[in-house]
């Protein structure tokens, strides 16, 4: 089937639309490996307290508008162990949150469910993938995922702000912003904990997580309510923050890539400009899909549709996401070898498309090429069935 559909070089986009790892900054993609400090000690002065880690921490603080009294650290491993550390170190007797997709479900159910003697109260999604009300804002820990990667749903600013405004006196609010850090301007300081991977909007590799803690979160970490494994005890990671060092050996390459991304973003308008760029990408896809005979946005509510990851529902009864992915892979182009595919937990016949800043830093030209390719594939495949 796929060999019958061919494209000229001019027709094909040159960007990757993968939702992770995401498209990298062009300057980073063309860098020589030795320029990334991969052979250097992570405790060397010009890497840690007088170099890369300090610079990246400061650039992330500026880019993401992190309050000056919040602590920033690079947590060992990726986002999943950071989720575990937040739960085990900071949860007390009750946990609440919003479970509206695979990644929020991982945090709220798969990981939080392993804690003993803790009451869990979670808001789930309705038939339109939207949260059914606010979570319990008096719980000891509230878990929120502002932008859900699997379905492409997001919690709008007023929802995030409402949770923060209604939090109890002993409540910590935690965000997993992996899908939107660097690509969405979120309410400033409306959280106690923020964790995010570097591999999406920032275009770095996987396996590295940044964690941000408010003074209240740092204070609670100093007085855990349960016995903790060394790796999950945030006190250990916090010991190194004043030195701009890490608990164990991190991926310096990833931190270098993230820092280069931050510098580019700050030089090109900061987080407000990145928000506008991602919004332009998502808005173009939504407008195109709403006029398509083959596709539509999976999230139909504009306010709740993510500007960072767009999930495209396939509406034609004989067309599947795997059909489309097969044709894209057959092009042999490196940026299309993974095709476009749905997330495994999403039941709907669908495709996910990244709207991260570096997918198209100039506007939507790459997206125009992609949608033209998708139109051609859909027309050709459905005519043959």
DRENDREN-637789 format. One record per residue (C-alpha): residue number from 1; residue in three letters; x, y, z. Coordinates in Angstrom, 1 decimal, always signed. Example, Ala and Ser with C-alpha at 12.3 -4.5 7.8 and 13.67 -1.06 7.14 Angstrom:
2
+-----+-----+--------+--------+--------+
!   i !  aa !     xx !     yy !     zz !
+-----+-----+--------+--------+--------+
!   1 ! ala !  +12.3 !   -4.5 !   +7.8 !
!   2 ! ser !  +13.7 !   -1.1 !   +7.1 !
+-----+-----+--------+--------+--------+
//
This chain:
385
+-----+-----+--------+--------+--------+
!   i !  aa !     xx !     yy !     zz !
+-----+-----+--------+--------+--------+
!   1 ! unk !   +0.0 !   +0.0 !   +0.0 !
!   2 ! unk !   +2.6 !   +2.6 !   +1.1 !
!   3 ! unk !   +4.9 !   +2.2 !   -1.9 !
!   4 ! unk !   +2.1 !   +3.5 !   -4.1 !
!   5 ! unk !   +2.0 !   +6.9 !   -2.4 !
!   6 ! unk !   +5.1 !   +9.0 !   -3.1 !
!   7 ! unk !   +6.2 !  +12.5 !   -2.4 !
!   8 ! unk !   +8.7 !  +15.0 !   -3.8 !
!   9 ! unk !  +11.3 !  +16.4 !   -1.5 !
!  10 ! unk !   +9.5 !  +19.7 !   -1.6 !
!  11 ! unk !   +6.2 !  +18.3 !   -0.4 !
!  12 ! unk !   +7.6 !  +16.7 !   +2.8 !
!  13 ! unk !   +8.1 !  +18.6 !   +6.0 !
!  14 ! unk !  +11.7 !  +18.6 !   +7.5 !
!  15 ! unk !  +10.6 !  +18.8 !  +11.1 !
!  16 ! unk !   +9.7 !  +16.0 !  +13.5 !
!  17 ! unk !   +6.2 !  +16.1 !  +14.9 !
!  18 ! unk !   +7.0 !  +13.5 !  +17.6 !
!  19 ! unk !   +5.6 !  +14.3 !  +21.1 !
!  20 ! unk !   +8.8 !  +13.2 !  +22.7 !
!  21 ! unk !  +11.6 !  +13.5 !  +22.4 !
!  22 ! unk !  +10.6 !  +16.6 !  +20.6 !
!  23 ! unk !  +12.2 !  +18.6 !  +17.8 !
!  24 ! unk !  +15.5 !  +20.1 !  +18.9 !
!  25 ! unk !  +16.8 !  +23.6 !  +18.4 !
!  26 ! unk !  +18.5 !  +23.8 !  +15.0 !
!  27 ! unk !  +21.7 !  +25.0 !  +16.5 !
!  28 ! unk !  +21.7 !  +22.1 !  +18.9 !
!  29 ! unk !  +20.9 !  +19.5 !  +16.3 !
!  30 ! unk !  +24.0 !  +20.6 !  +14.2 !
!  31 ! unk !  +26.4 !  +20.8 !  +17.2 !
!  32 ! unk !  +29.5 !  +18.6 !  +17.5 !
!  33 ! unk !  +29.2 !  +16.1 !  +20.3 !
!  34 ! unk !  +32.3 !  +17.3 !  +22.2 !
!  35 ! unk !  +30.7 !  +20.8 !  +22.5 !
!  36 ! unk !  +28.1 !  +19.3 !  +24.8 !
!  37 ! unk !  +30.5 !  +18.6 !  +27.7 !
!  38 ! unk !  +29.7 !  +14.9 !  +27.5 !
!  39 ! unk !  +33.3 !  +14.0 !  +28.6 !
!  40 ! unk !  +33.4 !  +16.4 !  +31.5 !
!  41 ! unk !  +32.9 !  +15.8 !  +35.3 !
!  42 ! unk !  +29.6 !  +17.1 !  +36.5 !
!  43 ! unk !  +31.3 !  +18.4 !  +39.6 !
!  44 ! unk !  +33.8 !  +20.5 !  +37.8 !
!  45 ! unk !  +33.6 !  +24.2 !  +38.6 !
!  46 ! unk !  +32.9 !  +25.4 !  +35.1 !
!  47 ! unk !  +30.1 !  +22.7 !  +34.8 !
!  48 ! unk !  +28.4 !  +23.1 !  +38.1 !
!  49 ! unk !  +28.6 !  +26.1 !  +40.5 !
!  50 ! unk !  +30.5 !  +28.4 !  +38.1 !
!  51 ! unk !  +29.2 !  +27.2 !  +34.8 !
!  52 ! unk !  +26.6 !  +25.2 !  +32.9 !
!  53 ! unk !  +24.3 !  +24.0 !  +35.7 !
!  54 ! unk !  +24.2 !  +27.4 !  +37.3 !
!  55 ! unk !  +23.5 !  +29.1 !  +34.0 !
!  56 ! unk !  +20.8 !  +26.7 !  +33.0 !
!  57 ! unk !  +19.1 !  +27.0 !  +36.4 !
!  58 ! unk !  +19.1 !  +30.8 !  +36.1 !
!  59 ! unk !  +17.8 !  +30.7 !  +32.6 !
!  60 ! unk !  +15.0 !  +28.3 !  +33.5 !
!  61 ! unk !  +14.0 !  +30.6 !  +36.4 !
!  62 ! unk !  +13.8 !  +33.6 !  +34.0 !
!  63 ! unk !  +12.1 !  +31.8 !  +31.1 !
!  64 ! unk !   +9.5 !  +30.0 !  +33.3 !
!  65 ! unk !   +8.9 !  +33.0 !  +35.6 !
!  66 ! unk !   +9.8 !  +31.0 !  +38.7 !
!  67 ! unk !   +9.6 !  +33.0 !  +41.9 !
!  68 ! unk !  +13.0 !  +34.0 !  +43.3 !
!  69 ! unk !  +12.6 !  +32.1 !  +46.6 !
!  70 ! unk !  +11.7 !  +28.8 !  +44.9 !
!  71 ! unk !  +14.5 !  +26.1 !  +44.7 !
!  72 ! unk !  +15.4 !  +24.6 !  +41.3 !
!  73 ! unk !  +17.2 !  +21.3 !  +41.0 !
!  74 ! unk !  +17.9 !  +18.6 !  +38.4 !
!  75 ! unk !  +16.5 !  +15.4 !  +39.8 !
!  76 ! unk !  +18.2 !  +12.1 !  +39.0 !
!  77 ! unk !  +16.4 !  +10.1 !  +36.3 !
!  78 ! unk !  +13.3 !  +11.2 !  +34.4 !
!  79 ! unk !   +9.9 !  +12.5 !  +35.4 !
!  80 ! unk !   +8.5 !   +9.2 !  +36.8 !
!  81 ! unk !  +11.0 !   +8.9 !  +39.6 !
!  82 ! unk !  +10.5 !  +12.6 !  +40.4 !
!  83 ! unk !   +6.8 !  +11.9 !  +40.7 !
!  84 ! unk !   +7.6 !   +9.1 !  +43.1 !
!  85 ! unk !   +9.9 !  +11.4 !  +45.1 !
!  86 ! unk !   +7.2 !  +14.1 !  +45.4 !
!  87 ! unk !   +4.6 !  +11.5 !  +46.6 !
!  88 ! unk !   +6.8 !   +9.7 !  +49.1 !
!  89 ! unk !   +8.5 !  +12.8 !  +50.5 !
!  90 ! unk !   +5.7 !  +15.3 !  +50.5 !
!  91 ! unk !   +2.3 !  +13.5 !  +50.8 !
!  92 ! unk !   +0.9 !  +13.2 !  +54.2 !
!  93 ! unk !   -2.6 !  +11.8 !  +55.0 !
!  94 ! unk !   -4.5 !  +12.8 !  +51.9 !
!  95 ! unk !   -3.8 !  +13.1 !  +48.2 !
!  96 ! unk !   -6.1 !  +14.6 !  +45.6 !
!  97 ! unk !   -5.7 !  +15.6 !  +42.0 !
!  98 ! unk !   -7.0 !  +15.4 !  +38.4 !
!  99 ! unk !   -6.8 !  +12.2 !  +36.4 !
! 100 ! unk !   -7.6 !  +13.1 !  +32.8 !
! 101 ! unk !   -5.2 !  +11.0 !  +30.7 !
! 102 ! unk !   -2.3 !   +8.5 !  +30.7 !
! 103 ! unk !   +0.3 !  +10.7 !  +32.4 !
! 104 ! unk !   -1.9 !  +12.2 !  +35.1 !
! 105 ! unk !   -3.2 !   +8.6 !  +35.6 !
! 106 ! unk !   +0.3 !   +7.4 !  +36.2 !
! 107 ! unk !   +0.8 !  +10.0 !  +38.9 !
! 108 ! unk !   -2.6 !   +9.8 !  +40.5 !
! 109 ! unk !   -3.2 !   +6.1 !  +40.4 !
! 110 ! unk !   -0.2 !   +3.9 !  +39.4 !
! 111 ! unk !   +2.2 !   +5.7 !  +41.7 !
! 112 ! unk !   +0.1 !   +7.3 !  +44.4 !
! 113 ! unk !   -1.8 !   +4.0 !  +44.8 !
! 114 ! unk !   +1.4 !   +2.4 !  +46.3 !
! 115 ! unk !   +1.3 !   +4.7 !  +49.3 !
! 116 ! unk !   -0.1 !   +3.1 !  +52.4 !
! 117 ! unk !   -2.4 !   +4.8 !  +55.0 !
! 118 ! unk !   -3.2 !   +7.6 !  +52.6 !
! 119 ! unk !   -6.7 !   +8.7 !  +51.5 !
! 120 ! unk !   -6.8 !   +9.3 !  +47.7 !
! 121 ! unk !   -9.5 !  +11.5 !  +46.1 !
! 122 ! unk !   -9.2 !  +12.2 !  +42.4 !
! 123 ! unk !  -11.3 !  +14.0 !  +39.9 !
! 124 ! unk !  -11.6 !  +12.0 !  +36.6 !
! 125 ! unk !  -12.5 !  +13.0 !  +33.0 !
! 126 ! unk !  -16.0 !  +13.1 !  +31.5 !
! 127 ! unk !  -16.9 !  +11.7 !  +28.1 !
! 128 ! unk !  -15.3 !  +14.8 !  +26.5 !
! 129 ! unk !  -12.0 !  +14.2 !  +28.4 !
! 130 ! unk !  -12.6 !  +17.3 !  +30.6 !
! 131 ! unk !  -12.2 !  +17.3 !  +34.4 !
! 132 ! unk !  -15.4 !  +16.8 !  +36.4 !
! 133 ! unk !  -14.9 !  +19.7 !  +38.7 !
! 134 ! unk !  -12.1 !  +20.8 !  +41.0 !
! 135 ! unk !  -10.1 !  +18.3 !  +43.2 !
! 136 ! unk !  -10.2 !  +18.4 !  +47.0 !
! 137 ! unk !   -8.1 !  +21.5 !  +47.6 !
! 138 ! unk !   -7.7 !  +20.7 !  +51.3 !
! 139 ! unk !   -5.7 !  +17.5 !  +50.7 !
! 140 ! unk !   -2.1 !  +17.5 !  +51.9 !
! 141 ! unk !   -0.9 !  +17.2 !  +48.3 !
! 142 ! unk !   -2.8 !  +18.1 !  +45.0 !
! 143 ! unk !   -1.5 !  +16.6 !  +41.8 !
! 144 ! unk !   -2.2 !  +18.5 !  +38.5 !
! 145 ! unk !   -1.1 !  +17.9 !  +34.9 !
! 146 ! unk !   -1.7 !  +21.3 !  +33.2 !
! 147 ! unk !   -1.2 !  +19.7 !  +29.7 !
! 148 ! unk !   -1.9 !  +16.1 !  +29.2 !
! 149 ! unk !   +0.3 !  +14.5 !  +26.5 !
! 150 ! unk !   -1.8 !  +11.4 !  +25.7 !
! 151 ! unk !   -5.2 !  +13.1 !  +24.8 !
! 152 ! unk !   -4.1 !  +16.7 !  +24.2 !
! 153 ! unk !   -6.4 !  +18.1 !  +26.9 !
! 154 ! unk !   -5.2 !  +21.0 !  +29.1 !
! 155 ! unk !   -6.3 !  +22.6 !  +32.4 !
! 156 ! unk !   -6.9 !  +26.3 !  +31.5 !
! 157 ! unk !   -5.3 !  +29.0 !  +33.6 !
! 158 ! unk !   -8.5 !  +29.9 !  +35.5 !
! 159 ! unk !   -8.8 !  +26.2 !  +36.6 !
! 160 ! unk !   -5.1 !  +26.1 !  +37.8 !
! 161 ! unk !   -5.6 !  +29.5 !  +39.6 !
! 162 ! unk !   -8.8 !  +28.3 !  +41.2 !
! 163 ! unk !   -7.1 !  +25.3 !  +42.8 !
! 164 ! unk !   -4.3 !  +27.5 !  +44.0 !
! 165 ! unk !   -6.6 !  +30.2 !  +45.4 !
! 166 ! unk !   -8.8 !  +27.6 !  +47.2 !
! 167 ! unk !   -5.9 !  +25.5 !  +48.7 !
! 168 ! unk !   -6.0 !  +24.7 !  +52.4 !
! 169 ! unk !   -3.4 !  +26.0 !  +54.9 !
! 170 ! unk !   -1.5 !  +22.7 !  +54.8 !
! 171 ! unk !   -1.9 !  +21.9 !  +51.1 !
! 172 ! unk !   +0.9 !  +21.7 !  +48.6 !
! 173 ! unk !   +0.0 !  +22.0 !  +44.9 !
! 174 ! unk !   +2.1 !  +20.0 !  +42.5 !
! 175 ! unk !   +2.3 !  +20.3 !  +38.7 !
! 176 ! unk !   +3.7 !  +18.0 !  +36.1 !
! 177 ! unk !   +4.4 !  +20.4 !  +33.3 !
! 178 ! unk !   +6.4 !  +18.0 !  +31.1 !
! 179 ! unk !   +4.3 !  +18.7 !  +28.0 !
! 180 ! unk !   +4.2 !  +22.5 !  +28.3 !
! 181 ! unk !   +7.4 !  +23.7 !  +30.1 !
! 182 ! unk !   +8.9 !  +26.2 !  +27.7 !
! 183 ! unk !   +5.8 !  +26.3 !  +25.5 !
! 184 ! unk !   +3.0 !  +27.7 !  +27.7 !
! 185 ! unk !   +2.8 !  +30.7 !  +29.9 !
! 186 ! unk !   +1.3 !  +29.4 !  +33.1 !
! 187 ! unk !   -0.1 !  +31.4 !  +36.1 !
! 188 ! unk !   +3.0 !  +32.7 !  +38.0 !
! 189 ! unk !   +3.8 !  +30.9 !  +41.2 !
! 190 ! unk !   +0.5 !  +29.1 !  +41.5 !
! 191 ! unk !   +2.1 !  +25.9 !  +42.6 !
! 192 ! unk !   +4.5 !  +24.5 !  +45.3 !
! 193 ! unk !   +6.1 !  +21.8 !  +43.2 !
! 194 ! unk !   +6.7 !  +21.8 !  +39.5 !
! 195 ! unk !   +8.4 !  +18.9 !  +37.7 !
! 196 ! unk !   +9.1 !  +18.6 !  +34.0 !
! 197 ! unk !  +11.2 !  +16.6 !  +31.6 !
! 198 ! unk !  +13.4 !  +18.4 !  +29.2 !
! 199 ! unk !  +12.5 !  +16.4 !  +26.1 !
! 200 ! unk !   +9.4 !  +18.2 !  +24.8 !
! 201 ! unk !   +9.2 !  +22.0 !  +24.4 !
! 202 ! unk !  +12.9 !  +22.4 !  +25.3 !
! 203 ! unk !  +13.9 !  +19.8 !  +22.7 !
! 204 ! unk !  +16.5 !  +17.9 !  +24.9 !
! 205 ! unk !  +16.8 !  +14.2 !  +25.5 !
! 206 ! unk !  +14.8 !  +12.0 !  +27.8 !
! 207 ! unk !  +15.8 !  +10.8 !  +31.3 !
! 208 ! unk !  +16.4 !  +14.2 !  +32.9 !
! 209 ! unk !  +13.9 !  +16.0 !  +35.1 !
! 210 ! unk !  +13.8 !  +19.5 !  +36.5 !
! 211 ! unk !  +12.1 !  +20.0 !  +39.9 !
! 212 ! unk !  +11.0 !  +23.3 !  +41.4 !
! 213 ! unk !  +10.1 !  +23.6 !  +45.1 !
! 214 ! unk !   +8.5 !  +26.5 !  +47.0 !
! 215 ! unk !   +9.8 !  +27.3 !  +50.5 !
! 216 ! unk !   +6.8 !  +25.4 !  +52.0 !
! 217 ! unk !   +7.6 !  +22.3 !  +49.9 !
! 218 ! unk !  +11.3 !  +22.5 !  +51.0 !
! 219 ! unk !  +10.2 !  +22.8 !  +54.6 !
! 220 ! unk !   +8.0 !  +19.7 !  +54.3 !
! 221 ! unk !  +10.7 !  +17.8 !  +52.6 !
! 222 ! unk !  +12.9 !  +18.3 !  +55.7 !
! 223 ! unk !  +10.3 !  +16.6 !  +57.9 !
! 224 ! unk !   +9.0 !  +13.5 !  +56.0 !
! 225 ! unk !   +6.2 !  +11.5 !  +57.6 !
! 226 ! unk !   +7.4 !   +8.1 !  +56.5 !
! 227 ! unk !  +10.7 !   +6.2 !  +56.1 !
! 228 ! unk !  +12.1 !   +6.9 !  +52.7 !
! 229 ! unk !  +14.6 !   +5.1 !  +50.3 !
! 230 ! unk !  +17.7 !   +7.3 !  +49.8 !
! 231 ! unk !  +16.7 !   +8.0 !  +46.2 !
! 232 ! unk !  +13.2 !   +9.3 !  +47.0 !
! 233 ! unk !  +14.2 !  +11.4 !  +50.0 !
! 234 ! unk !  +14.3 !  +15.0 !  +48.6 !
! 235 ! unk !  +16.5 !  +16.1 !  +51.5 !
! 236 ! unk !  +19.4 !  +14.4 !  +49.8 !
! 237 ! unk !  +18.8 !  +16.2 !  +46.5 !
! 238 ! unk !  +18.3 !  +19.5 !  +48.2 !
! 239 ! unk !  +21.8 !  +19.3 !  +49.8 !
! 240 ! unk !  +23.4 !  +20.1 !  +46.5 !
! 241 ! unk !  +21.3 !  +23.0 !  +45.2 !
! 242 ! unk !  +23.4 !  +25.8 !  +46.7 !
! 243 ! unk !  +26.4 !  +24.4 !  +44.8 !
! 244 ! unk !  +24.5 !  +24.0 !  +41.6 !
! 245 ! unk !  +25.3 !  +20.3 !  +41.7 !
! 246 ! unk !  +23.3 !  +17.1 !  +41.6 !
! 247 ! unk !  +22.9 !  +14.1 !  +43.8 !
! 248 ! unk !  +24.3 !  +11.7 !  +41.2 !
! 249 ! unk !  +25.7 !  +12.0 !  +37.7 !
! 250 ! unk !  +23.1 !  +13.6 !  +35.5 !
! 251 ! unk !  +23.0 !  +13.8 !  +31.7 !
! 252 ! unk !  +25.1 !  +16.9 !  +31.1 !
! 253 ! unk !  +24.3 !  +16.7 !  +27.4 !
! 254 ! unk !  +20.6 !  +17.1 !  +28.2 !
! 255 ! unk !  +21.2 !  +20.0 !  +30.5 !
! 256 ! unk !  +23.4 !  +21.7 !  +27.8 !
! 257 ! unk !  +20.7 !  +21.2 !  +25.2 !
! 258 ! unk !  +18.0 !  +22.6 !  +27.6 !
! 259 ! unk !  +20.2 !  +25.6 !  +28.3 !
! 260 ! unk !  +20.8 !  +26.3 !  +24.6 !
! 261 ! unk !  +17.0 !  +26.1 !  +24.2 !
! 262 ! unk !  +16.4 !  +28.6 !  +27.1 !
! 263 ! unk !  +18.9 !  +31.0 !  +25.6 !
! 264 ! unk !  +17.3 !  +30.9 !  +22.2 !
! 265 ! unk !  +13.8 !  +31.3 !  +23.8 !
! 266 ! unk !  +14.8 !  +34.2 !  +25.9 !
! 267 ! unk !  +16.4 !  +35.9 !  +23.0 !
! 268 ! unk !  +13.3 !  +35.5 !  +20.9 !
! 269 ! unk !  +10.7 !  +36.9 !  +23.3 !
! 270 ! unk !  +10.6 !  +34.6 !  +26.3 !
! 271 ! unk !   +7.8 !  +32.4 !  +27.4 !
! 272 ! unk !   +5.1 !  +34.8 !  +26.1 !
! 273 ! unk !   +6.5 !  +34.5 !  +22.6 !
! 274 ! unk !   +6.8 !  +30.7 !  +22.9 !
! 275 ! unk !   +3.2 !  +30.5 !  +24.1 !
! 276 ! unk !   +2.1 !  +32.5 !  +21.0 !
! 277 ! unk !   +4.2 !  +30.2 !  +18.7 !
! 278 ! unk !   +2.7 !  +27.0 !  +20.1 !
! 279 ! unk !   -0.7 !  +28.5 !  +20.0 !
! 280 ! unk !   -0.3 !  +29.4 !  +16.3 !
! 281 ! unk !   +0.7 !  +25.8 !  +15.6 !
! 282 ! unk !   -2.3 !  +24.3 !  +17.5 !
! 283 ! unk !   -4.7 !  +26.9 !  +16.0 !
! 284 ! unk !   -3.6 !  +26.1 !  +12.5 !
! 285 ! unk !   -4.2 !  +22.4 !  +13.1 !
! 286 ! unk !   -7.6 !  +23.0 !  +14.6 !
! 287 ! unk !   -8.8 !  +25.2 !  +11.8 !
! 288 ! unk !   -7.6 !  +22.7 !   +9.2 !
! 289 ! unk !   -9.1 !  +19.7 !  +11.0 !
! 290 ! unk !  -12.4 !  +21.4 !  +11.4 !
! 291 ! unk !  -12.7 !  +21.7 !   +7.6 !
! 292 ! unk !  -11.4 !  +18.2 !   +6.9 !
! 293 ! unk !  -13.5 !  +15.3 !   +5.6 !
! 294 ! unk !  -11.1 !  +12.8 !   +7.3 !
! 295 ! unk !  -10.0 !  +14.4 !  +10.6 !
! 296 ! unk !  -11.2 !  +16.5 !  +13.5 !
! 297 ! unk !   -9.8 !  +17.7 !  +16.8 !
! 298 ! unk !  -10.2 !  +15.1 !  +19.5 !
! 299 ! unk !  -10.6 !  +17.8 !  +22.1 !
! 300 ! unk !  -13.5 !  +19.9 !  +20.8 !
! 301 ! unk !  -13.6 !  +22.5 !  +23.6 !
! 302 ! unk !  -11.2 !  +25.3 !  +22.6 !
! 303 ! unk !  -10.3 !  +26.3 !  +26.2 !
! 304 ! unk !   -9.4 !  +22.8 !  +27.2 !
! 305 ! unk !   -7.5 !  +21.9 !  +24.0 !
! 306 ! unk !   -3.7 !  +21.8 !  +24.6 !
! 307 ! unk !   -1.6 !  +24.3 !  +22.6 !
! 308 ! unk !   +1.4 !  +22.0 !  +23.0 !
! 309 ! unk !   +0.3 !  +18.5 !  +21.9 !
! 310 ! unk !   -2.6 !  +18.2 !  +19.5 !
! 311 ! unk !   -4.6 !  +15.0 !  +19.2 !
! 312 ! unk !   -6.2 !  +14.5 !  +15.8 !
! 313 ! unk !   -9.2 !  +12.2 !  +15.6 !
! 314 ! unk !   -9.6 !  +10.2 !  +12.4 !
! 315 ! unk !  -13.2 !  +10.3 !  +11.3 !
! 316 ! unk !  -13.2 !   +8.2 !   +8.1 !
! 317 ! unk !  -14.4 !   +4.7 !   +8.8 !
! 318 ! unk !  -11.8 !   +2.9 !   +6.7 !
! 319 ! unk !   -8.7 !   +5.0 !   +7.6 !
! 320 ! unk !   -6.5 !   +4.1 !  +10.5 !
! 321 ! unk !   -3.6 !   +5.8 !  +12.2 !
! 322 ! unk !   -1.4 !   +2.8 !  +11.4 !
! 323 ! unk !   -2.2 !   +3.2 !   +7.7 !
! 324 ! unk !   -1.0 !   +6.8 !   +7.9 !
! 325 ! unk !   +2.1 !   +6.0 !  +10.0 !
! 326 ! unk !   +3.1 !   +3.3 !   +7.5 !
! 327 ! unk !   +3.1 !   +5.7 !   +4.6 !
! 328 ! unk !   +5.1 !   +8.3 !   +6.5 !
! 329 ! unk !   +7.7 !   +5.7 !   +7.5 !
! 330 ! unk !   +8.0 !   +4.5 !   +3.9 !
! 331 ! unk !   +9.3 !   +8.0 !   +2.9 !
! 332 ! unk !  +12.6 !   +7.0 !   +4.6 !
! 333 ! unk !  +12.9 !  +10.5 !   +6.0 !
! 334 ! unk !  +14.6 !  +10.5 !   +9.5 !
! 335 ! unk !  +12.0 !  +13.0 !  +10.9 !
! 336 ! unk !   +9.1 !  +10.8 !   +9.8 !
! 337 ! unk !  +10.5 !   +7.3 !  +10.6 !
! 338 ! unk !   +8.3 !   +7.1 !  +13.7 !
! 339 ! unk !   +5.3 !   +8.1 !  +11.7 !
! 340 ! unk !   +2.5 !   +9.8 !  +13.6 !
! 341 ! unk !   +0.6 !   +7.6 !  +16.1 !
! 342 ! unk !   -1.9 !   +7.7 !  +18.9 !
! 343 ! unk !   -0.9 !   +7.1 !  +22.5 !
! 344 ! unk !   -1.5 !   +3.5 !  +23.5 !
! 345 ! unk !   -4.2 !   +4.2 !  +26.1 !
! 346 ! unk !   -6.3 !   +6.4 !  +23.9 !
! 347 ! unk !   -9.2 !   +4.3 !  +22.5 !
! 348 ! unk !  -10.1 !   +6.6 !  +19.7 !
! 349 ! unk !   -8.6 !   +6.2 !  +16.2 !
! 350 ! unk !   -6.3 !   +9.2 !  +16.4 !
! 351 ! unk !   -2.8 !  +10.7 !  +15.8 !
! 352 ! unk !   -0.8 !  +13.0 !  +18.1 !
! 353 ! unk !   +1.1 !  +16.0 !  +16.7 !
! 354 ! unk !   +3.6 !  +18.0 !  +18.7 !
! 355 ! unk !   +3.1 !  +21.8 !  +18.6 !
! 356 ! unk !   +6.4 !  +22.5 !  +20.4 !
! 357 ! unk !   +8.2 !  +25.8 !  +19.6 !
! 358 ! unk !  +11.1 !  +24.2 !  +17.7 !
! 359 ! unk !   +8.8 !  +22.2 !  +15.3 !
! 360 ! unk !   +8.5 !  +25.5 !  +13.4 !
! 361 ! unk !  +10.2 !  +28.5 !  +14.8 !
! 362 ! unk !   +9.0 !  +30.7 !  +11.9 !
! 363 ! unk !   +5.3 !  +30.0 !  +12.0 !
! 364 ! unk !   +3.2 !  +27.2 !  +10.5 !
! 365 ! unk !   +4.9 !  +26.4 !   +7.2 !
! 366 ! unk !   +6.0 !  +23.0 !   +8.4 !
! 367 ! unk !   +2.4 !  +22.3 !   +9.6 !
! 368 ! unk !   +1.1 !  +23.3 !   +6.2 !
! 369 ! unk !   +3.3 !  +20.7 !   +4.6 !
! 370 ! unk !   +2.3 !  +18.1 !   +7.1 !
! 371 ! unk !   -1.4 !  +18.7 !   +6.6 !
! 372 ! unk !   -1.0 !  +18.6 !   +2.8 !
! 373 ! unk !   +0.7 !  +15.2 !   +3.2 !
! 374 ! unk !   -2.0 !  +13.9 !   +5.5 !
! 375 ! unk !   -4.7 !  +15.1 !   +3.0 !
! 376 ! unk !   -2.9 !  +13.3 !   +0.2 !
! 377 ! unk !   -2.5 !  +10.1 !   +2.2 !
! 378 ! unk !   -6.1 !  +10.1 !   +3.3 !
! 379 ! unk !   -7.5 !  +10.7 !   -0.2 !
! 380 ! unk !   -5.4 !   +8.0 !   -1.7 !
! 381 ! unk !   -6.0 !   +5.4 !   +1.0 !
! 382 ! unk !   -9.7 !   +5.9 !   +1.2 !
! 383 ! unk !  -10.1 !   +5.7 !   -2.6 !
! 384 ! unk !   -8.5 !   +2.3 !   -2.6 !
! 385 ! unk !  -10.8 !   +0.8 !   +0.0 !
+-----+-----+--------+--------+--------+
//
